[in-house]
Amino acid sequence: MALDCTVAVTGMNAKPDNPGPGLAVARCLRESQEFTGRIIGLGYDALDPGLYLNDYCDAGYLLPYPSSGDELFISTLRKIQEREKFEALIPCLDAELPGMIRLQPLLNDLGVKVFLPTREQLRFRNKDRLVELAEHAGLECPETKSITDSGFFHDCADKGWTFPFFIKGLFYDAAIVYNAQHAVDVFRRIASEWGFPVLIQKLVKGEEYNLTAVGDGAGNMLGPVMMKKMAITDKGKAWSGVSIDDNTLYQASAKLVSAINWRGPLEVEVIRDRNGHYQLIEINPRFPAWIYLSVGVGRNLPLTQLQLTLGQQPTTFAQTKSGIMFIRYAQEATVSMHEFEEVIMNGGHDLVTLHQVGTEKVRG
């Protein structure tokens, strides 16, 4: 069944070393033969390139940051919805989900459908419950500790924590730290952005494998796509990877989805250490930035998410393909000042019309 609808997608940022998933999600939908509708790109910064790329989005708008509060967020979303009449919303950033879940009744009142985990499901996969999650999945887990005081780092070696190791926000963000001062700086930055507690996690050396899929809310994991990272950025994000078929990762992820009846997208990150043991590193409650690989292997997972959001039966999945690589690249997008000013002053605009007007001004 063709999907002729309007869908809003968040996460339109595309920093080369740490891109949001939104632009890749929009690309997956745009390239699907089953989707014939419109895509509304939603971002949080006027420099988010997805707000201007009319190859993937038909319109682009700014949202207030989730920290601005529910009232401002829903009032802004209401104004966008009144203009664009989108029926479905796919949030792509971790920090959005608690608010989206709280606001789901109001979204329903606006006529906007979402397919989200419950509040309890979201809490269950928090990084501070990683050990419990690993036990559910039959995996091991690197030692992880919650801290609230930066003084920990000055004598952490005496407590069994030798550099380097990870510092992570409870909801998002992670960095490898190499000495006490570096750790204090990263700790303060993450705490200011994501609050307490801040997590530290011992570094495990090995090969990183990731799985992305969609949970149907009834314990089933739909369309799993697995990949092995081949090159990473300074922030540890995948710069290139190759699709794989790994039964251990598949079975562990299926157990996690079944245990909590997960609803919506997820990403499971593991490291196969030098002893061949699988260590659970993280579970993310959204699509990864490398989600376009799902199209490459014949399983368009953003399309599946949209179908579930609209209450439709997902398309049958093709047999997944191993040995399909992705390679990320940075690319410049040219934007007229007229387009940029429209986003700054008015919070967004119809991209097709805006692009035409901007082109005319440039020619003139």
Secondary structure, 3 states (H helix, E strand, C coil): CCECCEEEECCCCCCCCCCCCHHHHHHHHHCCCCECCEEEEEECCCCCHHHCCCCCCCEEEECCCHHHCHHHHHHHHHHHHHHHCCCEEECCCHHHHHHHHHCHHHHHHCCCECCCCCHHHHHHCCHHHHHHHHHHHCCECCCEEEECCHHHHHHHHHHCCCCCEEEECCCCCEEEECCHHHHHHHHHHHHHHHCCCEEEEECCCEEEEEEEEEEECCCCEEEEEEEEEEEECCCCCEEEEEEECCHHHHHHHHHHHHHHCCEEEEEEEEEEECCCCEEEEEEECCCCCCCCHHHHCCCCHHHHHHHHHCCCCCCCCCCCCCCCEEECCCCCCCCCHHHHHHHHHHCEEEHHHHHHHHHHHHHC
